[in-house]
């Protein structure tokens, strides 16, 4: 089995656990950044004589984004607590990576909706965040494959 093979004192499983834990933390932060940019923009952008955050649909979208961000952050923290002083269990790390990268992409996509056409310009960083979030779903193992490997650990 490839998973148990040694690499200079580290097993492949240890490398996967640590790399995926890092990705979970990183991309929960990316999701948070996209959310905060959208929240700030929604408070500043005026449409119909009032800030767009006053529109129910925008508020609802922001709240759903907030919930995804907090869930991703909580999962990333849990992985680091489980691995305190050691390597976290690989299935927890993989769950954190897949959840956080999916959340980052979904939150960035929702943020782009709030920005409207402005979000596609280089004037606002949300277009880069969206590209980075999408790429994260295939970095360090695509999410679909990690789900298969992680599912075998349950």
N, C-alpha and C positions, 0 to 999 in steps of 0.2 A: 504494500500500500504506500502510495506516494506521501500521504499525509504524515506518516511517522518518520520519514527520512531525516537524517541528521544533516545540518549545514553548519559546520564549525561550532558545535555546542548548542545550536538552536535547532529545533525541529521545524519543519515546514508549518506545522500546526501553530507553533508559537509565533512565527512570523505572520501568519494569517490573522491570528488573534490580535496581535499588536497593531498591524496595519489597518485592520478593519475598525478597531477601537478608535484609532486616530481619525479615520475617515468619518466615523459617526460624529465625533466631536467637532471636526472641522466643518462638516456640512450642516450640522445643527446651527452653527454660527453663520453660515452662508444664508440659511433660511431666515434666521433672525435679522440679518442685514437687509434682505429683500423686504421683509415685513416692516422694519423701521423706516426704510426709504419710502415705501408706499404710504405708511401712516403720516409721515411728515408731508409728503406731497398732497395727500388727501386733505390735510388741514390747511394747506396754503393755496391750492388750486380752487379758484372760484368759477362756478358755472351756474347760470340762472340766478345770479345775484347772491349766492351763498357758497361757502366752502363745500366741496363735494362730500366731505365726511358727514355732512348733515343729511345726505341722501341715504335712505334705509338700505338700499342694495349695496352701497359702498361700505356702510358700517357692518352689514352682515358678512360681506366678503372678508373684511379686515378681521372680524372676530374668528372666522374659520381659519384664517391664516395664523392668527395668534395661537389658537388651539394646536395646530400642527407643529408650530415652532416649539411650544412648551412640551409637547409629547416627545419630540425629537431630543430636546435638551435633557429631559428626564431619563430617557433611555440611555443616552450617552453617559450621563452621570452614573447611572446604575452599573454600567459596564466597568467604569473606572473604580467604583467602590468594590465590585466583585473581584477585580484584579489588583486591589491595593496590596502592594508588596509582592505581587506575583503576576502571572499572565492570566488575563480573564478567560473564562471558558469561550472557546471559539464560536459556538453557536450564538452566544450573547453578542459577541463582537460583530458577527455577520448580520444579526438582526438589527443592531444599531446602525451599521453602515447602510444596509438596504433601506431601512426606514428613513434615516436622516437624508440620504441622497434623494429618495422619492419625495420627501417633504420639501427639501430645498427646491427641487424642480417645480413642484406644484405651487409652492408659495411664490416663487419667482414668476411663474406664469400668471398667477393671480395679480401679482404686483404690476406686471406689464399691462394687464387689463385696466388697472386703476390709472396708470400713466397714459393710457391711450396711445395715440400716435407718437407722442413725445417719448415714450418708452423705447421706441425703436431707434432713436437717434443716439449718437455718441455723447450728446450733451448730458445725458443721465446714465449713471452706472448700471441701471437695471438690465440693459441689454447684455452686458458682459456677464453679470451675475447669472442670467438665464442660460447663457451658453456654457458657463462653468458648471452650473448645476446639472445640465443635461449630460455633459461629458463625465461627471462624477458617477453616473449610473453605469458606466462601463469601466471606469478606472479601478484598479486593484481587484479585478474580477467583476464581470457583469452581474447585475443584481439577480437575474434569472438563475445563473449558475450557482451563485452563492446561496440562493434559496434552496436549490436542490441539495447542495452539500450540507447546509445547515439543517435542512429537514431530516437528513439521514442521522443527525446527532440527537434528535428528540427521543 
